[in-house]
Amino acid sequence: MKAKSYAKINLSLDVVGKREDGYHNIKTIMQKISLYDEIEFRKIDRGFNLKSNVSSINNDDNLIYKAWKCMCEYKNRELPIEVTLKKNIPIAAGLAGGSGNGAETLKAINKLYNIGLSIEELREMSLKIGADFPYMLTGGTVLASGIGEKLERLTDFNGVSVLIVNPNYGIFTKSVYQNISIEDNRIDFDKIVESMKYKSAKKLKGLLENKMEKVVFKNHPDIALIKCELENFGATSLMSGSGSTVFGLFDDDIALNKAYLYFFEKYKNCYKAVTVGGEDEI
């Protein structure tokens, strides 16, 4: 069984407060993009085997393995599987690449072993693995709240051109949360959602905001510079998630291509993409 595992971007992200359990409540608009990892699943006689083009994730400390363990525990038996992963999405980049891989693993095992869980049941199960899982299981254009588990479907934002720029290193989400200060002012999501209906980068200029940027930009001024340079090319730009990736939305493909040529000279992890629903993953 083959699957695409799409990346996501955050079209604004607000950190609303810290919970007693140590997690943070957030509010964010999540959107999948056409950059994806390629995964193949097949049943084997025993155990779990992961093969990847990135050696650092060929072990048990990754979300594919954790998703497999979660399904085995649910069925109270081993569900032998081999996973072959071609990793295209940068790691620890704010694009939920790992969560997407784990989400596809849940769906694949559910189908391969005819377990019969609904998407809603998979979403509930997945929360113990990671907060991005509920969204990554379903995709679309979504307003997420809580720790990311409360999802409100929005009018789709598909077909908008995106340039992805990653500075060739990752940032751990936990360290960003540990250093963030909760601000009193809230992001105006109603205005953003209303403007998204036009599917225009220009209409979103000055509206998108990520409350994690302040923490990340303080320690990584090069990421702030990427955002500034994308805007100089005419993009509506924002850091995705907790970084390190910055994206630019473009209405003009000529401007996008100019930006791509500029950034590709500096960063190998630079990709042209488009916003998608993600319904064709598996």
Number of C-alpha atoms within 10 A of each C-alpha: 13 15 20 21 33 30 29 30 24 23 28 24 28 23 23 21 15 15 11 7 6 9 14 17 15 18 22 25 24 27 26 29 26 22 21 23 20 17 23 17 19 15 16 12 9 11 11 17 16 16 16 15 12 12 8 9 19 16 13 13 10 15 21 25 20 19 26 22 19 17 22 15 12 12 11 10 10 15 20 17 20 17 20 16 22 16 19 18 22 23 21 18 27 25 28 24 26 27 28 28 29 26 28 27 28 26 22 22 23 17 14 15 11 9 13 13 14 11 15 12 11 19 22 13 19 24 15 12 15 19 17 23 30 26 25 27 26 19 23 24 24 24 23 21 19 18 20 22 19 13 19 11 13 15 12 16 21 18 15 16 22 25 22 25 29 27 21 15 13 16 17 14 16 10 12 17 18 10 11 15 16 15 11 8 8 14 20 13 20 9 12 20 18 12 17 18 13 12 17 19 21 16 16 21 16 10 15 20 22 19 22 23 22 14 17 22 16 11 10 16 10 14 22 19 13 22 20 15 17 27 18 13 19 19 27 25 29 27 33 26 26 26 26 29 29 26 26 25 28 25 18 15 11 10 15 22 15 11 23 20 11 15 22 14 9 13 14 12 17 24 20 18 18 19 23 23 19 24 13 10 19 15
